[in-house]
Amino acid sequence: MLQTVLLIIIFILGIYFGSFFTLATYRLPKKEDITHKHSYCPNCNHKLGILDLVPVFSYIFLKGKCRYCKNPIGIRYFLFEILTGIVFVLFSISLNIDVYNLNLNTILYFIIAILYFSSLFILAGIEKEKGIIQKSVLIYGVFVSLVYMIYSYTLIKTNVYEYVIYLSFMIILLFFDTKLLKKKLNYNYWIQILILILYILICTGVYYTICTVILAILSIGIKNIIQFFKTEKSKIVQENKTSPIAFYLCISSIIVVIIMNFIINYMIM
């Protein structure tokens, strides 16, 4: 019974995080504050009340419309909140978290993983919506990397020297990318992809990162094949758009972490 209650609490936590992710995805590219500025309707700019901000349930009760201007709210926000809740629950189950046998290592790992997942969700959302990799989220990734390295060194007694090297390269590339941005050069996307891969490498390790890259490449390939056949069938010439690589890397990393946790904690045991 208590285990079920714990999973329900984690799901609720997940949908609230999902609501925050949608807010961050909308505001960060506009350089708006994501912590202190009150939530508002992007159509009528009316400040939202408490009853308007309950993830999932507010959407249902308001029938997918703003309470004030009656403008439709995209269903993707509703689905994203539910998806985030499901991801949080699956991740906790993959860790084989037992409410009767919680320990400090598991709790801290869960918290750090949520910080990591948060950055990936926001990066993926912004690239999908705006077609850019948000620099501020990559900088936040430096903080998460440091927290994870401290956790690994102090509690798990892991040798983190190689991660120090990865983090150093990550910081150097971020500095270099910032210099390119100041000079208004347009070829820094692949530098940002490399920074993201280094971030994934620090927080998940070599094997997880290899699996993440492979899954991302496969996903992009499948998506392009499906798009090709759709275009051929409809005989409509569509604009050739590049695939959002960071989006696929972020989603693939989350999937890989959860699947590998299931394998380690259930199949190997």
KALIN-V440956 format. One record per helix or strand of 2 or more residues. SS is the DSSP state (a for helix, b for strand). FROM is the first residue (numbers start at 1). TO is the last residue. If there is no record, write none. Layout:
ss->SS from->FROM to->TO
ss->SS from->FROM to->TO
This chain:
ss->a from->2 to->30
ss->a from->50 to->52
ss->a from->57 to->61
ss->a from->75 to->94
ss->a from->104 to->130
ss->a from->135 to->156
ss->a from->161 to->182
ss->a from->189 to->204
ss->a from->206 to->234
ss->a from->245 to->267
